[in-house]
Amino acid sequence: MTCSASRDNRGRSADDPAVIVVGVDGSPGSAAALDFALSEGHSRGLGVEVVTAWLFTPGQSGPGSASPVDAGRALARALQEHELAAAQARGLPRPPLTHVVVRDHPGRVLTARSAGAAMVVVGSGRQSSASRKVLGSVGEYCLRHSSAPVVVVPEPRTAGRTEAAAS
């Protein structure tokens, strides 16, 4: 069963069942996070809330076209569907899903959605600065502000380098 709902970033009520919240942005790290969340959701019998947040606004193409926010929402939703189809092609299970697409800072949205969640799952992000080599800025924000446990999943190639360096 797939639930598709447009949600905002205010979180969920105490009556909502626990879910696994996962951030999806199209990066290799978020694909690894989605794989982990789908597997965990299936094994624990929990739904998965797929969250995509964005700050950019695509430009309008002319009169009569969709608003920039509507166009951004459509792009984010298409990205979610693409990533879910890729996960399914990799043979991952598909527990009950909820889709959340919000124009806001990703860390802020994920931590708002963490209220009552079983966990928040994020990819490790790109490794661009010494202070964020492992976490990424969204992962770091979630670790500092989430009300649920946070799982940071490394990119597959990063995980391989880490294992090789450890041996």
N, C-alpha and C positions, 0 to 999 in steps of 0.2 A: 504494500500500500504506500502510495506517495502522496503526501500532503503538500500542497503548494499554497503558501500564504505570504502575503506581503506584510511584513512586520516593521515596526520602528525599532529604535535603539533603547527603549525604556526598560527592557528586561521582561521577565515573565512573572505571573502572579504565583502565590504560594500554592494555589490549586493545580497548577500545571505539573505534569509528570516530569521527573528529571530526564534530561537529555545530555548528549555530548555535543558541545558547541565547537565547531571547527571553522577557522578562518581560511577562505579560499580566495587567492588573488591571481592564479595562473602561473605562479612561479614553481620551480621544481620542489622547493621546500613545502609549499602549500599542497602540492600533489601528494607528497609523502605524508603530510598531516592528514589529508583526506583519507588516504588508504588506511592509516592507523585508526582514525575515528570510525570509519565504516566497519572495520574488523572488530573493534572494541564494542561498538553499538550492537553488532550482530551477536557477539559472544555474551554480552551482558543483558541482552534483551531490551536495549534502550534505543530510542529514536535518536537521530542525528540532525542537528540544526546547522545547516550550511550557511555561513555568513560571508557576504562580500560587501565591503564598504569601500567607498571611493571618494576622492576629493576633487578630481578633475571634472570639467564640464565640457563635453564635446561641443564644437561649434555648430550652429544651425546651418542648414544647407539652403534655406530660402523660405519664402512665404508659404504658409500652410504646413510646414514641417513640424515635427514633434518638438516640444520644448527641450532645451539642453538637458534639464534634469531627467525628463522622461527618456531621452535618448541614452543618457548615462545609465539609467536603471535597466533599460533594455540590453545594453552592452554587458552589464554586470550579470544579468540573468542568463544571457547567452553563454558567458564565460562559465557560470556554474554548470549549466547543462553540458557543455563541452567537457569539463573536468569530470563530471559524474559519468558521462559516457566512456571516457578514457579509463576511469577506475573500473567500470563494469567490464570493459574489454580486457583488463588485466585480471579478471576473474574474481574481483572482490564482491562480497555480499552487499545487498542493498536493503538495510533496515529502513523502518519508516523515516521519511525525510520531511523536514520543514525548510523552506527557503527564506532567507532574510537578506534583503538588498537595501542598503542605506547609504545615503550621501553624507558621510561624516568620516572622522578619523578612525581607521580600523581598530586601534587599541581601545579607544573609547567605546566603540560599539561592542566589541567582544567582552569587555569587562562589564558593561551594562547587561549583556545577555547572560553573564556568568551567574547571576542571582538564581539559586535553586538548581543550577546545572550540576551534573555528576563530575564534569571536568571541562576545561577549555583546551583545545588542541591547536597549536600553531606550528608553522614551519620555522626553521632556524633563521631564515632570511639570508640575504646576501652578506658576505663578510667584508665590510668596507672600512671599519675603524677598529682600533685596538679595544675600545670599551665594549664594542658590540660584536666581537668576533664570533661568538657562539650563538647568542640569542637573536640578534636582529632587534630593531627598535620596537616593533609591535610585540614581540615576545617579551622583551624587557618591560614594556608598559604593562602587559598582562600579568607578569609575575609580581609587579609592584602593587597592582590595583584590583586584581580579580578576587571575587569572594569564593571561587571554586578552585580546586587544584588545577595547575597548568602543566600540560605536557608539551615540551618543545621537541619536535621531531626534526632531526638533521636531514639535509638533502642527501639522497643516496650516494652521490659521489663524495660528499664530505664525510659521510660515515665510513666509506671505504678507506679514505686517506687516514682517518683517525685510527681505524683498526690496524692499518699497515704501520703507522707510526708507533703504536703500542707494542707491536711484536718485535 
